[in-house]
């Protein structure tokens, strides 16, 4: 579980588990419907998230997203109020 908290992004009342995150990532990677970034970009994005004080557990407190999922998607961006932290990674 991620800090025993519920999903802030969708308002779901169920805890977000590691298994649920992995299922979502597997769907993204296995589907031609999702545009994905390359592995190097994915790792750079996650490094920037991990260095951010708004990153708690695996979730961004700025937007409520689970960053292991969002960082993998090509058409997403960091919503940090001071500007995207991904470009600086």
N, C-alpha and C positions, 0 to 999 in steps of 0.2 A: 504494500500500500504506500501511497505517497503522502507522507506526513499525516495519515489518518484523516485527510480532509476530503470534502466532496469537490466535485468538479466546479470550479468557479466560472469557467467559460460558458458552459451550457446550462448551469443551474441544476444539474442532475443531483439527486440526493443520495446516490450510491458512491461509495469510495472508488477511486480510480486505481485499479490494480496494475502491477507490472504485466500480468498476462493480457489484460485489456489493451494496454499500450502496444505490446508486441503484436497482438492480432491486428490492430489498426495499421501498424507499420508494414506487416506482411501483406495486407490488402493493398496498400499504396505501392509496394514494390512489385506485387504480382499483377497489377492492373495497367493496361495501356491507357486508361482514362486519366491517370494522374501524371502531370509533368513533374519530374523529379530533378533535383540538383545532383551533381556528381558527388562522389564520396568526399573529396577534398573540401568542397564548399560546405557540405553537411557538417563535417568536423570543425571547420572554421566557425560556422554559425553556433554550434554547440559550445565551443570554447568561449565565444563572446557571451553567451547566455550564462555559462557557469561563473564567469567573472563579474556578472552584474548582480548588484544587491537585490534586485527585484526577482531573482531566480530562487525559488524555494521548492525543495524537493525536486521535481521535474517540471514544475509549473511556473509560468511567468505571472507575477502578481500585477504587472502593468495591464495585461490583456486577458489573463485567465487561461491562456493556451498551454497545452502540454508541448513543450518545445522539442522533444524527440520526434514528434510528429510534424509540427509546423516547420521545423528547420529542414525537413526532407522535401517539402513541397516547393516547387519552383516559383509559383505565383504568390508567395507570402512574403511578409516583411516584418522586421522588428518594429514594434509600436512604442518603443521607449519615448517618453515625453521630451527628452533632450535630443532626439534623433536616433535613427537606427544604429544599433550597436553592431550589426552584422557587417556593415561596410568597413568598420575599423578592425575587424578580425583578420 
